[in-house]
Every structure is written in structure tokens, then in C-alpha cells.
Amino acid sequence: MATSSTAESSTVHDRVTSKRVTPPKKSRIELAREFAESHDDALVTTDQVAAFLNCSEAKLERDRWAGSGLPYIKHGRHVRYVKRVVVEHVQRSIRASTSDRA
């Protein structure tokens, strides 16, 4: 009987330790708010920039791959953007007419 008890407790232990606890995903509004409230020189995440620009994270990833779009910092496997650079990019993109040159 001790064998089944040990086997049973080890499977329960395996189930508890094998599951990753991930925090709930933040809404785009929360991410955009975090972006807006951060310091100008802060490093912001891809999901925060996507929420601010109202685009997908996949679009930012495609732009990085193609070599177009926003400059970014790669720290290990993490991608970060400088908030000031993102805001300047948006300000440079403002046009008064569709005939204005980019």
C-alpha cells in the first residue's frame, strides 16, 4: 500500500510543479496606459508599443525582420524600444494632406 501512496503523491507533485503559472494578459488599454505613463527614455515592450500604435505585435516583428520600422534594442531574447524614439517616429509621420511626401 505504501507503494501506491508514494506513486500517487509523486504524480500529484509532478502535476503541480509542471504547470506554469502565467499572469493574466493585460488589455491593450492597460498596455497603452503603461506606455503613456513611462519615462521618455524608458525601454518599453513590443506589446506596449503595439497598443500605443494600434497595430499588432506581428507587424512590429515583420518590420524588424524586414529591416524597416522602428529601431529597437535586443537584450538576449527580449526586444525593447525606447519610448522617445517611438513617439518621435509618430510625430515625423504626421501629414497635413495625402499628397505630402513621407
C-alpha positions in Angstrom: 0.0 0.0 0.0 2.9 2.3 0.6 3.9 1.9 -3.0 0.6 3.2 -4.4 0.6 6.1 -1.9 4.1 7.1 -3.0 3.2 6.7 -6.7 0.0 8.8 -6.2 1.8 11.6 -4.3 4.5 11.8 -6.9 2.0 12.2 -9.8 0.2 15.0 -7.9 3.6 16.6 -7.2 4.5 16.3 -10.9 1.2 17.9 -12.0 1.7 20.9 -9.6 5.3 21.6 -10.5 4.9 21.0 -14.2 2.3 23.7 -14.7 3.5 27.2 -15.3 1.5 29.9 -13.6 1.2 32.8 -16.0 -0.3 36.1 -15.1 -3.5 37.2 -17.0 -2.8 39.0 -20.2 -3.1 42.8 -19.9 -5.6 44.6 -22.1 -4.4 46.9 -24.8 -5.8 49.9 -22.9 -3.6 48.9 -19.9 -0.6 48.5 -22.1 -1.2 51.8 -23.8 -1.6 53.5 -20.4 1.7 51.9 -19.2 3.4 53.3 -22.4 2.0 56.8 -21.8 3.0 56.9 -18.2 6.5 55.7 -18.7 9.5 58.0 -18.7 10.7 59.3 -22.1 13.9 57.3 -22.0 12.2 54.1 -20.7 12.6 50.8 -22.5 9.1 49.6 -23.5 7.9 46.2 -24.6 6.6 45.1 -28.0 3.1 44.7 -26.7 3.1 48.2 -25.2 4.3 49.7 -28.5 1.8 47.7 -30.5 -1.0 49.0 -28.2 0.2 52.6 -28.5 0.5 52.4 -32.3 -2.8 50.4 -32.6 -1.1 47.6 -34.6 -0.3 44.0 -34.0 2.9 42.7 -32.4 3.3 40.6 -35.5 3.5 43.7 -37.6 6.3 45.0 -35.5 8.0 41.7 -35.7 7.7 41.7 -39.6 9.1 45.2 -39.7 12.1 44.1 -37.6 12.7 41.2 -39.9 12.4 43.3 -43.0 14.7 46.0 -41.5 12.1 48.7 -41.7 10.1 50.4 -39.0 11.3 51.4 -35.6 14.8 51.0 -34.2 14.9 48.5 -31.3 17.2 47.1 -28.7 17.7 43.3 -28.4 18.7 42.2 -25.0 19.2 38.4 -25.1 15.9 37.2 -26.4 13.9 40.3 -25.4 13.1 43.1 -27.7 12.7 46.6 -26.3 12.0 50.0 -27.8 13.0 53.4 -26.5 9.8 55.3 -25.8 11.2 58.6 -27.0 12.1 57.1 -30.4 8.7 55.6 -30.8 7.0 59.0 -30.1 9.4 60.8 -32.4 8.6 58.3 -35.2 4.9 59.0 -34.8 5.5 62.8 -34.9 7.6 62.5 -38.1 4.7 60.6 -39.7 2.2 63.3 -39.3 0.9 64.6 -42.6 -1.4 67.5 -43.4 -2.5 66.0 -46.8 -2.4 62.7 -48.6 -0.1 64.5 -51.2 2.5 65.3 -48.6 5.7 63.3 -49.1 6.9 60.8 -46.5 
